[in-house]
Amino acid sequence: MLNLTRISLLTLGRRVAETGIKPNSADIATLAMAAGNAGVSPVLVSILTDDTAPEVVRLRAYERVSCAMSRVTYRTDVAAAA
């Protein structure tokens, strides 16, 4: 995930749903860095990147982080044109 867009978030979400967090750790790290820079809860970001946390806990953190980031990546000028 080189560029954080709504499409890349949807694509990552699909992959996480199919294979889980661990196989997508590089993209999860990118998402976590962007989320931290965007002001998303540091607790959620740290849980998302914690390899020792149970998968279900990381999945819940992923849901909250990706939801917050979808609001950050949403562009009203594009939505208005659609």
C-alpha positions in Angstrom: 0.0 0.0 0.0 2.1 2.9 -1.3 -0.7 5.5 -1.3 -3.4 5.6 1.3 -6.7 6.0 -0.5 -10.2 4.6 0.1 -9.5 2.0 -2.6 -6.3 0.9 -0.9 -8.1 0.7 2.5 -10.9 -1.4 0.9 -8.3 -3.7 -0.7 -6.4 -4.1 2.5 -9.7 -4.8 4.3 -10.5 -7.5 1.9 -7.1 -9.1 2.3 -7.3 -8.9 6.1 -10.7 -10.5 6.1 -9.4 -13.4 3.9 -6.0 -14.0 5.5 -5.8 -12.1 8.8 -3.5 -9.5 10.1 -0.1 -11.3 10.2 0.2 -12.0 6.4 -0.5 -8.3 5.7 2.0 -6.9 8.3 3.9 -4.6 5.9 0.6 -2.9 4.8 -0.6 -2.8 8.4 2.6 -1.1 9.5 2.1 1.5 6.7 -1.5 2.0 7.8 -0.4 2.3 11.5 2.1 5.0 10.6 -0.4 7.0 8.6 -3.0 6.6 11.4 -0.5 7.8 14.0 0.3 10.8 11.9 -3.4 11.5 11.4 -4.1 11.6 15.1 -5.9 8.2 15.5 -5.8 6.9 19.0 -2.2 5.7 19.9 -3.7 2.9 21.9 -5.5 1.5 18.9 -2.4 1.9 16.7 -0.2 0.2 19.2 -2.6 -2.8 19.6 -2.8 -3.0 15.8 0.9 -3.4 15.5 1.4 -5.6 18.6 2.5 -9.0 17.3 1.9 -10.5 20.8 -1.8 -9.4 20.9 -4.4 -12.0 20.1 -5.6 -11.9 16.4 -9.2 -11.0 17.4 -8.0 -8.0 19.4 -5.8 -6.8 16.5 -8.7 -7.3 14.1 -10.9 -5.1 16.3 -8.2 -2.5 16.4 -7.8 -2.7 12.6 -11.6 -2.1 12.2 -11.5 1.1 14.3 -8.3 2.4 12.7 -9.4 1.7 9.2 -12.7 3.3 9.9 -11.0 6.4 11.2 -8.6 6.5 8.3 -11.5 6.2 5.8 -12.8 9.5 7.2 -9.4 11.0 6.7 -9.1 9.9 3.1 -12.6 10.8 2.2 -12.6 13.7 -0.3 -15.9 15.7 -0.4 -15.0 17.2 -3.8 -14.8 13.8 -5.4 -17.9 12.6 -3.6 -19.9 15.6 -4.8 -18.9 14.9 -8.4 -20.0 11.2 -8.2 
